[in-house]
Every structure is written in C-alpha cells, then in structure tokens.
Amino acid sequence: MLGAQKGARGSAAKLLAAHPYIRYDPNAWGGRHAAAWLADHGIEPTVLCDLDALEAIAMLVTDGMGVGLVPQWPGIERFAGDCRVTPLAGAAYQREIMLLTNADADRPNMLDILAKALAR
C-alpha cells in the first residue's frame, strides 16, 4: 500500500514522482516487495531515506516528510494518523504470514487463542 498525506492527490506513480520517498529498506524482506513493485512499474522515486521500521515510516509520512510504500499491517492506523492509504493491486506483491509452532506445544489452548486472534 502507498501512504501519503491525506490531502495528496493523484495515482501512486504521480505521488511517488512528486514527493520524497521514505523507502522501506530494500534489504528487508518486505522492502524487497516494495522495490519489486517500483521496478515492475518503472518508477524511480527520489529517496529521502531508508528505514526498516514500518511505524517510523508511517509517522514520517503523517508528518508530511514524504510518501511510503509499505505492507498493510494490523495497527497501522495507530501510526498513520491522517494519512491517505492507497492499496496497490497485484497478487505478486501480497505477503502471506503463517503461525509456525512446535507440534507438541506445552500450551495448546494458548496457541489456539493466538491463531484465532491472528485469523481476524
């Protein structure tokens, strides 16, 4: 998803061309997805900085420092304030998260509760 200040107008490509890009570190797993999306769309934004902290990227965008291309995650609304959030299409850029546990867990009921909470 693309994050920009709430009043920002235009397509993702136009916003990335018109504003400094607060880049999700391309060495991070999620940052590689953002870099792939940009490359696949032929977009080369002006990079303000690289960060591997999604919360920090969201807060900088909220403060008007630029735009960010980050995954949608539960709780982003706590950091993104009055940002405009634009989902970007493309299954190739989606990420799937799985819960990996020991088959003989000491606390299976707690794992069930966690799995149900994550499924929401």
Biopython code that builds the backbone (N, CA, C, O; Angstrom):
import numpy as np
from Bio.PDB.StructureBuilder import StructureBuilder

atoms = [
    (1, "MET", "N", (0.835, -1.178, 0.000)),
    (1, "MET", "CA", (0.000, 0.000, 0.000)),
    (1, "MET", "C", (0.872, 1.230, 0.000)),
    (1, "MET", "O", (1.998, 1.215, 0.499)),
    (2, "LEU", "N", (0.343, 2.286, -0.562)),
    (2, "LEU", "CA", (1.061, 3.555, -0.598)),
    (2, "LEU", "C", (0.469, 4.466, 0.468)),
    (2, "LEU", "O", (-0.750, 4.603, 0.568)),
    (3, "GLY", "N", (1.321, 5.079, 1.252)),
    (3, "GLY", "CA", (0.877, 6.044, 2.249)),
    (3, "GLY", "C", (1.325, 7.436, 1.859)),
    (3, "GLY", "O", (2.478, 7.636, 1.477)),
    (4, "ALA", "N", (0.430, 8.392, 1.951)),
    (4, "ALA", "CA", (0.727, 9.792, 1.658)),
    (4, "ALA", "C", (-0.135, 10.654, 2.568)),
    (4, "ALA", "O", (-1.081, 10.165, 3.186)),
    (5, "GLN", "N", (0.197, 11.942, 2.649)),
    (5, "GLN", "CA", (-0.641, 12.826, 3.458)),
    (5, "GLN", "C", (-2.057, 12.817, 2.927)),
    (5, "GLN", "O", (-2.280, 12.625, 1.731)),
    (6, "LYS", "N", (-3.018, 13.026, 3.816)),
    (6, "LYS", "CA", (-4.427, 12.887, 3.470)),
    (6, "LYS", "C", (-4.859, 13.736, 2.286)),
    (6, "LYS", "O", (-5.676, 13.278, 1.487)),
    (7, "GLY", "N", (-4.356, 14.934, 2.140)),
    (7, "GLY", "CA", (-4.773, 15.811, 1.043)),
    (7, "GLY", "C", (-4.086, 15.517, -0.280)),
    (7, "GLY", "O", (-4.416, 16.135, -1.293)),
    (8, "ALA", "N", (-3.139, 14.587, -0.293)),
    (8, "ALA", "CA", (-2.396, 14.284, -1.520)),
    (8, "ALA", "C", (-3.323, 13.705, -2.576)),
    (8, "ALA", "O", (-4.189, 12.884, -2.272)),
    (9, "ARG", "N", (-3.140, 14.134, -3.809)),
    (9, "ARG", "CA", (-3.985, 13.682, -4.908)),
    (9, "ARG", "C", (-3.120, 13.055, -5.996)),
    (9, "ARG", "O", (-1.958, 13.419, -6.176)),
    (10, "GLY", "N", (-3.711, 12.107, -6.713)),
    (10, "GLY", "CA", (-3.036, 11.512, -7.854)),
    (10, "GLY", "C", (-2.798, 10.024, -7.669)),
    (10, "GLY", "O", (-3.035, 9.457, -6.602)),
    (11, "SER", "N", (-2.326, 9.416, -8.737)),
    (11, "SER", "CA", (-2.033, 7.987, -8.716)),
    (11, "SER", "C", (-0.784, 7.730, -7.885)),
    (11, "SER", "O", (-0.065, 8.657, -7.511)),
    (12, "ALA", "N", (-0.542, 6.464, -7.606)),
    (12, "ALA", "CA", (0.660, 6.096, -6.860)),
    (12, "ALA", "C", (1.904, 6.588, -7.582)),
    (12, "ALA", "O", (2.813, 7.126, -6.950)),
    (13, "ALA", "N", (1.957, 6.413, -8.890)),
    (13, "ALA", "CA", (3.116, 6.852, -9.672)),
    (13, "ALA", "C", (3.321, 8.365, -9.566)),
    (13, "ALA", "O", (4.450, 8.831, -9.419)),
    (14, "LYS", "N", (2.235, 9.123, -9.641)),
    (14, "LYS", "CA", (2.342, 10.586, -9.555)),
    (14, "LYS", "C", (2.787, 11.028, -8.164)),
    (14, "LYS", "O", (3.608, 11.936, -8.032)),
    (15, "LEU", "N", (2.247, 10.387, -7.125)),
    (15, "LEU", "CA", (2.642, 10.743, -5.757)),
    (15, "LEU", "C", (4.108, 10.417, -5.508)),
    (15, "LEU", "O", (4.822, 11.191, -4.871)),
    (16, "LEU", "N", (4.560, 9.261, -6.016)),
    (16, "LEU", "CA", (5.960, 8.884, -5.840)),
    (16, "LEU", "C", (6.897, 9.800, -6.618)),
    (16, "LEU", "O", (8.035, 10.019, -6.201)),
    (17, "ALA", "N", (6.432, 10.334, -7.739)),
    (17, "ALA", "CA", (7.257, 11.256, -8.529)),
    (17, "ALA", "C", (7.297, 12.647, -7.914)),
    (17, "ALA", "O", (8.289, 13.361, -8.063)),
    (18, "ALA", "N", (6.228, 13.041, -7.223)),
    (18, "ALA", "CA", (6.104, 14.411, -6.728)),
    (18, "ALA", "C", (6.607, 14.617, -5.297)),
    (18, "ALA", "O", (6.809, 15.757, -4.877)),
    (19, "HIS", "N", (6.811, 13.536, -4.548)),
    (19, "HIS", "CA", (7.177, 13.661, -3.136)),
    (19, "HIS", "C", (8.410, 12.822, -2.822)),
    (19, "HIS", "O", (8.664, 11.817, -3.487)),
    (20, "PRO", "N", (9.175, 13.227, -1.815)),
    (20, "PRO", "CA", (10.299, 12.387, -1.386)),
    (20, "PRO", "C", (9.785, 11.012, -0.955)),
    (20, "PRO", "O", (8.705, 10.895, -0.375)),
    (21, "TYR", "N", (10.564, 9.990, -1.244)),
    (21, "TYR", "CA", (10.179, 8.611, -0.945)),
    (21, "TYR", "C", (10.902, 8.139, 0.310)),
    (21, "TYR", "O", (12.131, 8.088, 0.353)),
    (22, "ILE", "N", (10.127, 7.798, 1.319)),
    (22, "ILE", "CA", (10.672, 7.220, 2.548)),
    (22, "ILE", "C", (10.663, 5.712, 2.315)),
    (22, "ILE", "O", (9.643, 5.044, 2.485)),
    (23, "ARG", "N", (11.816, 5.201, 1.925)),
    (23, "ARG", "CA", (11.903, 3.832, 1.424)),
    (23, "ARG", "C", (11.987, 2.809, 2.547)),
    (23, "ARG", "O", (12.774, 2.943, 3.484)),
    (24, "TYR", "N", (11.148, 1.781, 2.423)),
    (24, "TYR", "CA", (11.225, 0.611, 3.286)),
    (24, "TYR", "C", (12.501, -0.107, 2.851)),
    (24, "TYR", "O", (12.626, -0.499, 1.691)),
    (25, "ASP", "N", (13.433, -0.278, 3.759)),
    (25, "ASP", "CA", (14.759, -0.809, 3.461)),
    (25, "ASP", "C", (14.696, -1.975, 2.478)),
    (25, "ASP", "O", (14.108, -3.009, 2.792)),
    (26, "PRO", "N", (15.295, -1.825, 1.287)),
    (26, "PRO", "CA", (15.216, -2.886, 0.286)),
    (26, "PRO", "C", (15.970, -4.153, 0.679)),
    (26, "PRO", "O", (15.829, -5.181, 0.016)),
    (27, "ASN", "N", (16.761, -4.097, 1.735)),
    (27, "ASN", "CA", (17.427, -5.301, 2.235)),
    (27, "ASN", "C", (16.515, -6.115, 3.138)),
    (27, "ASN", "O", (16.792, -7.283, 3.412)),
    (28, "ALA", "N", (15.431, -5.510, 3.601)),
    (28, "ALA", "CA", (14.443, -6.216, 4.430)),
    (28, "ALA", "C", (13.500, -6.987, 3.514)),
    (28, "ALA", "O", (13.290, -6.608, 2.362)),
    (29, "TRP", "N", (12.944, -8.053, 4.028)),
    (29, "TRP", "CA", (12.060, -8.904, 3.230)),
    (29, "TRP", "C", (10.907, -8.100, 2.633)),
    (29, "TRP", "O", (10.664, -8.180, 1.429)),
    (30, "GLY", "N", (10.209, -7.346, 3.434)),
    (30, "GLY", "CA", (9.088, -6.544, 2.943)),
    (30, "GLY", "C", (9.538, -5.427, 2.022)),
    (30, "GLY", "O", (8.827, -5.071, 1.083)),
    (31, "GLY", "N", (10.716, -4.871, 2.281)),
    (31, "GLY", "CA", (11.252, -3.815, 1.441)),
    (31, "GLY", "C", (11.562, -4.298, 0.031)),
    (31, "GLY", "O", (11.484, -3.531, -0.928)),
    (32, "ARG", "N", (11.912, -5.572, -0.088)),
    (32, "ARG", "CA", (12.160, -6.140, -1.421)),
    (32, "ARG", "C", (10.873, -6.178, -2.246)),
    (32, "ARG", "O", (10.905, -5.995, -3.463)),
    (33, "HIS", "N", (9.737, -6.417, -1.575)),
    (33, "HIS", "CA", (8.445, -6.391, -2.284)),
    (33, "HIS", "C", (8.158, -4.984, -2.810)),
    (33, "HIS", "O", (7.708, -4.820, -3.944)),
    (34, "ALA", "N", (8.418, -3.987, -1.992)),
    (34, "ALA", "CA", (8.202, -2.604, -2.426)),
    (34, "ALA", "C", (9.130, -2.267, -3.588)),
    (34, "ALA", "O", (8.702, -1.647, -4.561)),
    (35, "ALA", "N", (10.398, -2.669, -3.494)),
    (35, "ALA", "CA", (11.357, -2.404, -4.568)),
    (35, "ALA", "C", (10.929, -3.100, -5.859)),
    (35, "ALA", "O", (11.067, -2.536, -6.945)),
    (36, "ALA", "N", (10.415, -4.316, -5.745)),
    (36, "ALA", "CA", (9.955, -5.051, -6.932)),
    (36, "ALA", "C", (8.773, -4.338, -7.578)),
    (36, "ALA", "O", (8.701, -4.250, -8.804)),
    (37, "TRP", "N", (7.839, -3.826, -6.765)),
    (37, "TRP", "CA", (6.678, -3.114, -7.307)),
    (37, "TRP", "C", (7.144, -1.881, -8.083)),
    (37, "TRP", "O", (6.669, -1.616, -9.187)),
    (38, "LEU", "N", (8.071, -1.137, -7.498)),
    (38, "LEU", "CA", (8.584, 0.060, -8.172)),
    (38, "LEU", "C", (9.272, -0.312, -9.488)),
    (38, "LEU", "O", (9.032, 0.326, -10.513)),
    (39, "ALA", "N", (10.119, -1.332, -9.466)),
    (39, "ALA", "CA", (10.834, -1.745, -10.676)),
    (39, "ALA", "C", (9.870, -2.234, -11.747)),
    (39, "ALA", "O", (10.019, -1.909, -12.925)),
    (40, "ASP", "N", (8.885, -3.016, -11.330)),
    (40, "ASP", "CA", (7.914, -3.545, -12.290)),
    (40, "ASP", "C", (7.082, -2.443, -12.943)),
    (40, "ASP", "O", (6.573, -2.618, -14.050)),
    (41, "HIS", "N", (6.946, -1.323, -12.263)),
    (41, "HIS", "CA", (6.161, -0.213, -12.797)),
    (41, "HIS", "C", (7.043, 0.899, -13.369)),
    (41, "HIS", "O", (6.548, 1.951, -13.773)),
    (42, "GLY", "N", (8.346, 0.655, -13.398)),
    (42, "GLY", "CA", (9.266, 1.634, -13.981)),
    (42, "GLY", "C", (9.322, 2.944, -13.228)),
    (42, "GLY", "O", (9.529, 3.998, -13.830)),
    (43, "ILE", "N", (9.142, 2.893, -11.924)),
    (43, "ILE", "CA", (9.116, 4.108, -11.101)),
    (43, "ILE", "C", (10.431, 4.211, -10.332)),
    (43, "ILE", "O", (10.838, 3.265, -9.659)),
    (44, "GLU", "N", (11.092, 5.364, -10.436)),
    (44, "GLU", "CA", (12.345, 5.612, -9.719)),
    (44, "GLU", "C", (12.199, 6.886, -8.893)),
    (44, "GLU", "O", (12.631, 7.957, -9.320)),
    (45, "PRO", "N", (11.587, 6.773, -7.701)),
    (45, "PRO", "CA", (11.351, 7.970, -6.888)),
    (45, "PRO", "C", (12.643, 8.516, -6.276)),
    (45, "PRO", "O", (13.659, 7.825, -6.209)),
    (46, "THR", "N", (12.578, 9.752, -5.840)),
    (46, "THR", "CA", (13.692, 10.379, -5.134)),
    (46, "THR", "C", (13.654, 9.920, -3.683)),
    (46, "THR", "O", (12.724, 10.251, -2.947)),
    (47, "VAL", "N", (14.655, 9.164, -3.273)),
    (47, "VAL", "CA", (14.685, 8.563, -1.943)),
    (47, "VAL", "C", (15.158, 9.582, -0.913)),
    (47, "VAL", "O", (16.233, 10.166, -1.047)),
    (48, "LEU", "N", (14.342, 9.784, 0.113)),
    (48, "LEU", "CA", (14.713, 10.645, 1.230)),
    (48, "LEU", "C", (15.600, 9.883, 2.201)),
    (48, "LEU", "O", (16.642, 10.381, 2.626)),
    (49, "CYS", "N", (15.174, 8.654, 2.553)),
    (49, "CYS", "CA", (15.933, 7.826, 3.484)),
    (49, "CYS", "C", (15.439, 6.391, 3.407)),
    (49, "CYS", "O", (14.366, 6.122, 2.868)),
    (50, "ASP", "N", (16.236, 5.464, 3.952)),
    (50, "ASP", "CA", (15.863, 4.056, 4.060)),
    (50, "ASP", "C", (15.608, 3.745, 5.525)),
    (50, "ASP", "O", (16.411, 4.090, 6.392)),
    (51, "LEU", "N", (14.485, 3.091, 5.793)),
    (51, "LEU", "CA", (14.161, 2.685, 7.166)),
    (51, "LEU", "C", (13.638, 1.256, 7.172)),
    (51, "LEU", "O", (12.991, 0.818, 6.220)),
    (52, "ASP", "N", (13.918, 0.542, 8.236)),
    (52, "ASP", "CA", (13.392, -0.810, 8.399)),
    (52, "ASP", "C", (12.388, -0.836, 9.555)),
    (52, "ASP", "O", (12.220, -1.865, 10.209)),
    (53, "ALA", "N", (11.741, 0.264, 9.798)),
    (53, "ALA", "CA", (10.754, 0.373, 10.873)),
    (53, "ALA", "C", (9.465, 0.940, 10.275)),
    (53, "ALA", "O", (9.371, 2.135, 9.995)),
    (54, "LEU", "N", (8.486, 0.073, 10.087)),
    (54, "LEU", "CA", (7.235, 0.491, 9.452)),
    (54, "LEU", "C", (6.551, 1.615, 10.218)),
    (54, "LEU", "O", (5.985, 2.530, 9.621)),
    (55, "GLU", "N", (6.607, 1.539, 11.538)),
    (55, "GLU", "CA", (5.979, 2.582, 12.355)),
    (55, "GLU", "C", (6.627, 3.938, 12.094)),
    (55, "GLU", "O", (5.934, 4.948, 11.977)),
    (56, "ALA", "N", (7.957, 3.958, 12.003)),
    (56, "ALA", "CA", (8.665, 5.213, 11.744)),
    (56, "ALA", "C", (8.315, 5.764, 10.364)),
    (56, "ALA", "O", (8.134, 6.972, 10.205)),
    (57, "ILE", "N", (8.219, 4.889, 9.369)),
    (57, "ILE", "CA", (7.833, 5.337, 8.024)),
    (57, "ILE", "C", (6.450, 5.970, 8.076)),
    (57, "ILE", "O", (6.242, 7.051, 7.524)),
    (58, "ALA", "N", (5.503, 5.308, 8.735)),
    (58, "ALA", "CA", (4.139, 5.838, 8.829)),
    (58, "ALA", "C", (4.116, 7.191, 9.538)),
    (58, "ALA", "O", (3.395, 8.095, 9.117)),
    (59, "MET", "N", (4.891, 7.338, 10.597)),
    (59, "MET", "CA", (4.911, 8.610, 11.331)),
    (59, "MET", "C", (5.537, 9.728, 10.501)),
    (59, "MET", "O", (5.064, 10.864, 10.546)),
    (60, "LEU", "N", (6.593, 9.425, 9.745)),
    (60, "LEU", "CA", (7.203, 10.447, 8.895)),
    (60, "LEU", "C", (6.255, 10.883, 7.785)),
    (60, "LEU", "O", (6.187, 12.065, 7.448)),
    (61, "VAL", "N", (5.525, 9.928, 7.219)),
    (61, "VAL", "CA", (4.529, 10.279, 6.198)),
    (61, "VAL", "C", (3.457, 11.165, 6.820)),
    (61, "VAL", "O", (3.064, 12.169, 6.225)),
    (62, "THR", "N", (2.983, 10.809, 7.998)),
    (62, "THR", "CA", (1.982, 11.615, 8.701)),
    (62, "THR", "C", (2.484, 13.038, 8.936)),
    (62, "THR", "O", (1.713, 13.994, 8.862)),
    (63, "ASP", "N", (3.786, 13.173, 9.222)),
    (63, "ASP", "CA", (4.371, 14.489, 9.472)),
    (63, "ASP", "C", (4.674, 15.267, 8.191)),
    (63, "ASP", "O", (5.210, 16.373, 8.251)),
    (64, "GLY", "N", (4.329, 14.689, 7.024)),
    (64, "GLY", "CA", (4.493, 15.398, 5.765)),
    (64, "GLY", "C", (5.886, 15.335, 5.169)),
    (64, "GLY", "O", (6.218, 16.144, 4.302)),
    (65, "MET", "N", (6.706, 14.399, 5.609)),
    (65, "MET", "CA", (8.079, 14.293, 5.108)),
    (65, "MET", "C", (8.168, 13.651, 3.728)),
    (65, "MET", "O", (9.174, 13.821, 3.038)),
    (66, "GLY", "N", (7.135, 12.917, 3.312)),
    (66, "GLY", "CA", (7.164, 12.258, 2.018)),
    (66, "GLY", "C", (6.095, 11.193, 1.928)),
    (66, "GLY", "O", (5.092, 11.237, 2.640)),
    (67, "VAL", "N", (6.322, 10.223, 1.035)),
    (67, "VAL", "CA", (5.399, 9.106, 0.864)),
    (67, "VAL", "C", (6.148, 7.810, 1.154)),
    (67, "VAL", "O", (7.376, 7.758, 1.083)),
    (68, "GLY", "N", (5.390, 6.764, 1.480)),
    (68, "GLY", "CA", (5.999, 5.472, 1.756)),
    (68, "GLY", "C", (5.230, 4.358, 1.081)),
    (68, "GLY", "O", (4.022, 4.457, 0.865)),
    (69, "LEU", "N", (5.940, 3.305, 0.752)),
    (69, "LEU", "CA", (5.353, 2.122, 0.143)),
    (69, "LEU", "C", (5.621, 0.974, 1.113)),
    (69, "LEU", "O", (6.739, 0.467, 1.207)),
    (70, "VAL", "N", (4.572, 0.575, 1.833)),
    (70, "VAL", "CA", (4.726, -0.405, 2.910)),
    (70, "VAL", "C", (3.596, -1.437, 2.847)),
    (70, "VAL", "O", (2.562, -1.189, 2.227)),
    (71, "PRO", "N", (3.795, -2.594, 3.489)),
    (71, "PRO", "CA", (2.703, -3.567, 3.546)),
    (71, "PRO", "C", (1.602, -3.073, 4.489)),
    (71, "PRO", "O", (1.861, -2.316, 5.425)),
    (72, "GLN", "N", (0.396, -3.506, 4.230)),
    (72, "GLN", "CA", (-0.721, -3.216, 5.148)),
    (72, "GLN", "C", (-0.540, -4.137, 6.347)),
    (72, "GLN", "O", (-0.376, -5.345, 6.177)),
    (73, "TRP", "N", (-0.568, -3.594, 7.532)),
    (73, "TRP", "CA", (-0.439, -4.438, 8.710)),
    (73, "TRP", "C", (-1.430, -3.986, 9.764)),
    (73, "TRP", "O", (-1.780, -2.808, 9.834)),
    (74, "PRO", "N", (-1.889, -4.941, 10.598)),
    (74, "PRO", "CA", (-2.829, -4.580, 11.659)),
    (74, "PRO", "C", (-2.175, -3.585, 12.610)),
    (74, "PRO", "O", (-1.071, -3.825, 13.100)),
    (75, "GLY", "N", (-2.837, -2.492, 12.868)),
    (75, "GLY", "CA", (-2.332, -1.490, 13.783)),
    (75, "GLY", "C", (-1.714, -0.284, 13.104)),
    (75, "GLY", "O", (-1.303, 0.657, 13.783)),
    (76, "ILE", "N", (-1.635, -0.287, 11.778)),
    (76, "ILE", "CA", (-1.037, 0.848, 11.068)),
    (76, "ILE", "C", (-1.773, 2.147, 11.399)),
    (76, "ILE", "O", (-1.175, 3.222, 11.432)),
    (77, "GLU", "N", (-3.078, 2.028, 11.642)),
    (77, "GLU", "CA", (-3.866, 3.233, 11.907)),
    (77, "GLU", "C", (-3.383, 3.979, 13.151)),
    (77, "GLU", "O", (-3.622, 5.181, 13.271)),
    (78, "ARG", "N", (-2.717, 3.303, 14.066)),
    (78, "ARG", "CA", (-2.178, 3.978, 15.266)),
    (78, "ARG", "C", (-1.038, 4.917, 14.908)),
    (78, "ARG", "O", (-0.790, 5.887, 15.624)),
    (79, "PHE", "N", (-0.339, 4.644, 13.807)),
    (79, "PHE", "CA", (0.832, 5.431, 13.441)),
    (79, "PHE", "C", (0.598, 6.311, 12.225)),
    (79, "PHE", "O", (1.287, 7.315, 12.042)),
    (80, "ALA", "N", (-0.361, 5.946, 11.402)),
    (80, "ALA", "CA", (-0.551, 6.645, 10.132)),
    (80, "ALA", "C", (-1.426, 7.888, 10.251)),
    (80, "ALA", "O", (-1.563, 8.632, 9.280)),
    (81, "GLY", "N", (-2.011, 8.129, 11.400)),
    (81, "GLY", "CA", (-2.769, 9.351, 11.616)),
    (81, "GLY", "C", (-3.708, 9.695, 10.484)),
    (81, "GLY", "O", (-4.594, 8.910, 10.142)),
    (82, "ASP", "N", (-3.518, 10.872, 9.899)),
    (82, "ASP", "CA", (-4.385, 11.350, 8.821)),
    (82, "ASP", "C", (-3.810, 11.051, 7.435)),
    (82, "ASP", "O", (-3.984, 11.838, 6.504)),
    (83, "CYS", "N", (-3.143, 9.939, 7.306)),
    (83, "CYS", "CA", (-2.572, 9.587, 6.001)),
    (83, "CYS", "C", (-3.633, 9.099, 5.037)),
    (83, "CYS", "O", (-4.663, 8.553, 5.433)),
    (84, "ARG", "N", (-3.358, 9.307, 3.777)),
    (84, "ARG", "CA", (-4.141, 8.691, 2.711)),
    (84, "ARG", "C", (-3.487, 7.334, 2.446)),
    (84, "ARG", "O", (-2.291, 7.260, 2.164)),
    (85, "VAL", "N", (-4.264, 6.284, 2.537)),
    (85, "VAL", "CA", (-3.759, 4.931, 2.304)),
    (85, "VAL", "C", (-4.359, 4.413, 1.011)),
    (85, "VAL", "O", (-5.580, 4.349, 0.867)),
    (86, "THR", "N", (-3.502, 4.044, 0.071)),
    (86, "THR", "CA", (-3.933, 3.564, -1.230)),
    (86, "THR", "C", (-3.467, 2.125, -1.418)),
    (86, "THR", "O", (-2.269, 1.882, -1.566)),
    (87, "PRO", "N", (-4.392, 1.166, -1.416)),
    (87, "PRO", "CA", (-3.981, -0.223, -1.691)),
    (87, "PRO", "C", (-3.488, -0.351, -3.127)),
    (87, "PRO", "O", (-4.041, 0.259, -4.042)),
    (88, "LEU", "N", (-2.452, -1.144, -3.310)),
    (88, "LEU", "CA", (-1.896, -1.363, -4.641)),
    (88, "LEU", "C", (-2.217, -2.783, -5.072)),
    (88, "LEU", "O", (-2.011, -3.733, -4.317)),
    (89, "ALA", "N", (-2.721, -2.922, -6.285)),
    (89, "ALA", "CA", (-3.127, -4.230, -6.789)),
    (89, "ALA", "C", (-1.917, -5.056, -7.188)),
    (89, "ALA", "O", (-0.852, -4.525, -7.505)),
    (90, "GLY", "N", (-2.108, -6.358, -7.164)),
    (90, "GLY", "CA", (-1.074, -7.265, -7.643)),
    (90, "GLY", "C", (-0.786, -8.359, -6.643)),
    (90, "GLY", "O", (-0.179, -8.114, -5.600)),
    (91, "ALA", "N", (-1.219, -9.560, -6.956)),
    (91, "ALA", "CA", (-1.005, -10.695, -6.055)),
    (91, "ALA", "C", (0.482, -10.963, -5.837)),
    (91, "ALA", "O", (0.867, -11.488, -4.792)),
    (92, "ALA", "N", (1.316, -10.612, -6.804)),
    (92, "ALA", "CA", (2.755, -10.853, -6.668)),
    (92, "ALA", "C", (3.360, -10.060, -5.517)),
    (92, "ALA", "O", (4.434, -10.402, -5.022)),
    (93, "TYR", "N", (2.678, -9.004, -5.089)),
    (93, "TYR", "CA", (3.217, -8.146, -4.032)),
    (93, "TYR", "C", (2.572, -8.406, -2.677)),
    (93, "TYR", "O", (2.918, -7.758, -1.689)),
    (94, "GLN", "N", (1.648, -9.338, -2.627)),
    (94, "GLN", "CA", (0.996, -9.688, -1.368)),
    (94, "GLN", "C", (1.942, -10.573, -0.566)),
    (94, "GLN", "O", (2.752, -11.305, -1.136)),
    (95, "ARG", "N", (1.839, -10.506, 0.728)),
    (95, "ARG", "CA", (2.628, -11.411, 1.547)),
    (95, "ARG", "C", (1.709, -12.217, 2.434)),
    (95, "ARG", "O", (0.704, -11.716, 2.940)),
    (96, "GLU", "N", (2.062, -13.453, 2.612)),
    (96, "GLU", "CA", (1.275, -14.362, 3.436)),
    (96, "GLU", "C", (2.079, -14.684, 4.693)),
    (96, "GLU", "O", (3.241, -15.084, 4.620)),
    (97, "ILE", "N", (1.451, -14.506, 5.823)),
    (97, "ILE", "CA", (2.093, -14.765, 7.110)),
    (97, "ILE", "C", (1.454, -16.000, 7.722)),
    (97, "ILE", "O", (0.233, -16.153, 7.712)),
    (98, "MET", "N", (2.288, -16.872, 8.251)),
    (98, "MET", "CA", (1.784, -18.102, 8.870)),
    (98, "MET", "C", (2.286, -18.205, 10.299)),
    (98, "MET", "O", (3.358, -17.699, 10.631)),
    (99, "LEU", "N", (1.515, -18.855, 11.127)),
    (99, "LEU", "CA", (1.911, -19.131, 12.507)),
    (99, "LEU", "C", (2.602, -20.487, 12.513)),
    (99, "LEU", "O", (2.007, -21.494, 12.129)),
    (100, "LEU", "N", (3.844, -20.512, 12.942)),
    (100, "LEU", "CA", (4.636, -21.735, 13.000)),
    (100, "LEU", "C", (4.839, -22.087, 14.460)),
    (100, "LEU", "O", (5.381, -21.292, 15.228)),
    (101, "THR", "N", (4.404, -23.281, 14.845)),
    (101, "THR", "CA", (4.524, -23.695, 16.245)),
    (101, "THR", "C", (5.097, -25.103, 16.322)),
    (101, "THR", "O", (5.117, -25.842, 15.338)),
    (102, "ASN", "N", (5.551, -25.446, 17.489)),
    (102, "ASN", "CA", (6.007, -26.798, 17.770)),
    (102, "ASN", "C", (4.784, -27.715, 17.761)),
    (102, "ASN", "O", (3.734, -27.359, 18.295)),
    (103, "ALA", "N", (4.920, -28.880, 17.163)),
    (103, "ALA", "CA", (3.787, -29.808, 17.068)),
    (103, "ALA", "C", (3.315, -30.281, 18.441)),
    (103, "ALA", "O", (2.134, -30.578, 18.626)),
    (104, "ASP", "N", (4.223, -30.349, 19.392)),
    (104, "ASP", "CA", (3.882, -30.778, 20.757)),
    (104, "ASP", "C", (3.971, -29.596, 21.716)),
    (104, "ASP", "O", (4.738, -29.622, 22.678)),
    (105, "ALA", "N", (3.192, -28.577, 21.449)),
    (105, "ALA", "CA", (3.240, -27.352, 22.251)),
    (105, "ALA", "C", (2.819, -27.618, 23.689)),
    (105, "ALA", "O", (1.928, -28.425, 23.954)),
    (106, "ASP", "N", (3.477, -26.922, 24.613)),
    (106, "ASP", "CA", (3.162, -27.058, 26.040)),
    (106, "ASP", "C", (1.807, -26.450, 26.377)),
    (106, "ASP", "O", (1.139, -26.886, 27.314)),
    (107, "ARG", "N", (1.407, -25.451, 25.617)),
    (107, "ARG", "CA", (0.159, -24.731, 25.903)),
    (107, "ARG", "C", (-0.708, -24.665, 24.643)),
    (107, "ARG", "O", (-0.813, -23.606, 24.023)),
    (108, "PRO", "N", (-1.322, -25.769, 24.264)),
    (108, "PRO", "CA", (-2.105, -25.779, 23.018)),
    (108, "PRO", "C", (-3.301, -24.837, 23.048)),
    (108, "PRO", "O", (-3.668, -24.281, 22.013)),
    (109, "ASN", "N", (-3.916, -24.646, 24.210)),
    (109, "ASN", "CA", (-5.067, -23.731, 24.290)),
    (109, "ASN", "C", (-4.643, -22.292, 24.001)),
    (109, "ASN", "O", (-5.357, -21.549, 23.328)),
    (110, "MET", "N", (-3.480, -21.909, 24.515)),
    (110, "MET", "CA", (-2.987, -20.561, 24.270)),
    (110, "MET", "C", (-2.680, -20.382, 22.784)),
    (110, "MET", "O", (-2.951, -19.322, 22.221)),
    (111, "LEU", "N", (-2.122, -21.401, 22.152)),
    (111, "LEU", "CA", (-1.849, -21.316, 20.715)),
    (111, "LEU", "C", (-3.137, -21.221, 19.908)),
    (111, "LEU", "O", (-3.184, -20.514, 18.901)),
    (112, "ASP", "N", (-4.170, -21.919, 20.333)),
    (112, "ASP", "CA", (-5.473, -21.821, 19.659)),
    (112, "ASP", "C", (-6.013, -20.402, 19.731)),
    (112, "ASP", "O", (-6.525, -19.873, 18.744)),
    (113, "ILE", "N", (-5.898, -19.794, 20.896)),
    (113, "ILE", "CA", (-6.372, -18.408, 21.075)),
    (113, "ILE", "C", (-5.569, -17.456, 20.187)),
    (113, "ILE", "O", (-6.136, -16.572, 19.545)),
    (114, "LEU", "N", (-4.255, -17.640, 20.155)),
    (114, "LEU", "CA", (-3.404, -16.803, 19.310)),
    (114, "LEU", "C", (-3.770, -16.977, 17.827)),
    (114, "LEU", "O", (-3.889, -15.992, 17.098)),
    (115, "ALA", "N", (-3.945, -18.219, 17.387)),
    (115, "ALA", "CA", (-4.292, -18.477, 15.994)),
    (115, "ALA", "C", (-5.625, -17.835, 15.628)),
    (115, "ALA", "O", (-5.768, -17.285, 14.536)),
    (116, "LYS", "N", (-6.599, -17.901, 16.528)),
    (116, "LYS", "CA", (-7.894, -17.268, 16.251)),
    (116, "LYS", "C", (-7.772, -15.747, 16.180)),
    (116, "LYS", "O", (-8.408, -15.101, 15.347)),
    (117, "ALA", "N", (-6.946, -15.182, 17.065)),
    (117, "ALA", "CA", (-6.751, -13.735, 17.048)),
    (117, "ALA", "C", (-6.060, -13.291, 15.755)),
    (117, "ALA", "O", (-6.400, -12.249, 15.193)),
    (118, "LEU", "N", (-5.106, -14.073, 15.293)),
    (118, "LEU", "CA", (-4.393, -13.728, 14.061)),
    (118, "LEU", "C", (-5.270, -13.883, 12.818)),
    (118, "LEU", "O", (-5.057, -13.208, 11.811)),
    (119, "ALA", "N", (-6.236, -14.758, 12.896)),
    (119, "ALA", "CA", (-7.131, -15.010, 11.758)),
    (119, "ALA", "C", (-8.100, -13.858, 11.512)),
    (119, "ALA", "O", (-8.689, -13.770, 10.435)),
    (120, "ARG", "N", (-8.270, -12.987, 12.477)),
    (120, "ARG", "CA", (-9.191, -11.857, 12.297)),
    (120, "ARG", "C", (-8.695, -10.848, 11.338)),
    (120, "ARG", "O", (-9.368, -9.847, 11.092)),
]
sb = StructureBuilder()
sb.init_structure("model")
sb.init_model(0)
sb.init_chain("A")
sb.init_seg("    ")
for serial, (resi, resn, name, xyz) in enumerate(atoms, 1):
    if name == "N":
        sb.init_residue(resn, " ", resi, " ")
    sb.init_atom(name, np.array(xyz, "f"), 0.0, 1.0, " ", f" {name:<3s}", serial, name[0])
structure = sb.get_structure()
